[in-house]
């Protein structure tokens, strides 16, 4: 069930990346954020209620709420046109907690690919904090590209492999994910330099969008 949710997390990240890049309408993206946010709250609730006394299953499911609440929050903010600074500071909370889930996946679950994927998410949500919490508007294009790419790399592709039974050779997958993230996200930084330099200063009370 969680793998199905992961597939749609990939979709919403891809669309939110396009939103940050100015390619899709904010209200249209808001509706899809509400759909996925609802799914990502119902899914862990079901998994936790059916886990019994298995604390490891409960622990694994609990992290999904971090993202479910993000998408619900973003959907409401975009539809209501209210300030998104609190979404930014919530994203900082998610980024910090995601580091803990990465540690758990590496050392407790021995799930090395998802240990790396949680690092991806920690990095992305920290970018949301910079963009929305600290109003670093010049990062919009960089964050948009990172968001869209992570939608495929951390959501759609892993979900497809897991659902089809091709999620194998996990150590090699973890190494490939780590190398891909470092190379691609580092390469994107100079490629978005012009938009960072030309972006106007954004006041703390303005509204915007995120993942």
N, C-alpha and C positions, 0 to 999 in steps of 0.2 A: 504493500500500500504506500509506504514511504517513497518508493522508487517512482510511482506514478506522480506523486506530488513534486518530486525532484524534476521531472520532465517539464512541468508547468512553471516551476521556479526558473528554469532556463528560458522559457518563453517570456515571462514577465521581465526578467533582467534584460533580455534582448530588446524588448519594446521600450523599457525605461532608458536603455542606452540610446536608442533612437530619439526618445523624447528629449534627452539632454543635448543631443546633437541637432535638435530643431526639426526633426523629420516627421514627427507625429504630433497630433493634437493632445493637449494636456488632459482635457476632459475624457477623451476616448481612452487614453492610457489609464485614467483614474478608475474607470469601470473595470478594466481587466485586473488592475491591482486589487480591487475589492473581491473579485472572483477568486484570485489566487490566494489572497490573504485569508479569506474564509476557509478555503481548502486546507491551508497550512495551519489553521487553528483546529479544525475538525480532525485532521489526520493524527496529530500527536495525542489529542484527547482520546480518540479511539484506541491508539496503540498503548497508551498508559492504562486505560481501563481494562484492557485485555491482557496486560502484562502480568497480572497477579502480583506475586511478591518478588519478581525478578527485577532487582534494582538496576541491573545493567541495561535491560530493555527500557526501563523508565528513563534512565540517564540518556540513552541514545535518542529517545523520542523527544526529550525535553528541549533540546536545542532548536527544534523546528519552530517553536513558538517565537523565537527571536525574529525570524523572518516573516512569519505570519502576521505578527503585530506591526512589523515595518510596512508591509504592503497595505494592510488595512489603514494604517496611519496616513500613508502617502495618498491613498485613494481618497480619503476624507478631506485631506488638506487641499488636494488639487480640485475637487468638486466644490468645496466651500470657498476657495480662494483666500485661505487664511495663511498667516505667517508660518514658514516651515523651519524656523530656527530650532524648535524643540525636536523636530525630526532629526536634525543634525546632531544634537547632543544625545539623543537616544541612540543614534548610530555610533557615537563614541562608546557608549555602554556595550553595544553589540560587538564592536571591534575588540574590546578588551575581553569580553566573555568568550568570544570565538577563539582567542588564543588558548583559553582553558580547554575548550572542546578539541582543539587541535592536539594538545598534550594528551588528553584522554584517548583520542583515537590512535596516537602513536604508541603510548605506553600501556594502556589498559586493554583496548580492543585489538591492538596489533593490526589496525586497518591503516596501512601507510598511505594509500592514495587519498583517503578522506582526511588523514592528518594534514596532507598538503592542501587539499581542497578547503579545509577550514582556514588555513593560512591565506589562501586566495580571498576568502570571504572577510577575514579580519582586515586585510589590506583594502578591499573595496569599501567596506563600511567606514574605515578610517578616512578614506577619500570623501565619502558622503559627509562626514563630520567637518572636514575642511571646507567643502563646497557650501554646505547649508548652515552648519553651526558657526563657522568663522567667516562665512560669506566670501570665500575666495573664488569669485566669479570667473576669474581667468582659467580656473581648472576645469571648466564645464566641458570643453571638448575632450580633454584627456580622460576625465571621469566617464564621459559618455562612451568613448571607445573601449575603456576597460570594462565597463558594465556590460556592453553588448557582447564582447568577447567572452567574458566570464559566463554569460548566459549559456553559451555553447560548451565551453570547456568544463564548467563545474556543474552544469545542469543537464542539458539535452544529451550530450554524448555519453556521460556516465550512466544516465538513466536508461538510454537505449541499450547500452552494453549489459547493464544489470538485468533489464527486463527480458533480453534475448538470450541470456546465459553466456555471454562472451566476456564477462568481467573476470579475466584470468591474468596470471603473471603480474600480480599486484605490485611487487617490488619494482619491476621495470616501469609500470604505469606511474608509480609515485615519482620515480626519477625523471621520467619524461615530462610529467606535469610541472615539477619544480623547474626544470630547465626551460620549458616553454614560457612559464610565467616570468622568469627573470629576463629572458631575452626579449620577449615581445613587449612587456610593459616598460622595460628600459628603453627600447627602440621608439616607443610611442612618445616618450617625453620630449625629445628634440623635435619630433614631427609636429607637435602641437604648440611649439614655442611661440609662433606668431599670434595665435589666439590668446595666449596668456599675456603677452606684452601689450596687445591692443585692447584688452577687456577693460571697461570702465569700472570704477569702484562701486560696489553695491552696498546700499544701506542695510542695516540689520533688520529693518522692518519690512523688507520686500519679500515677495513670495516667489516660489519656484518649484522645482521637481527633483525627484530622486528615484532610487530603486524601491 
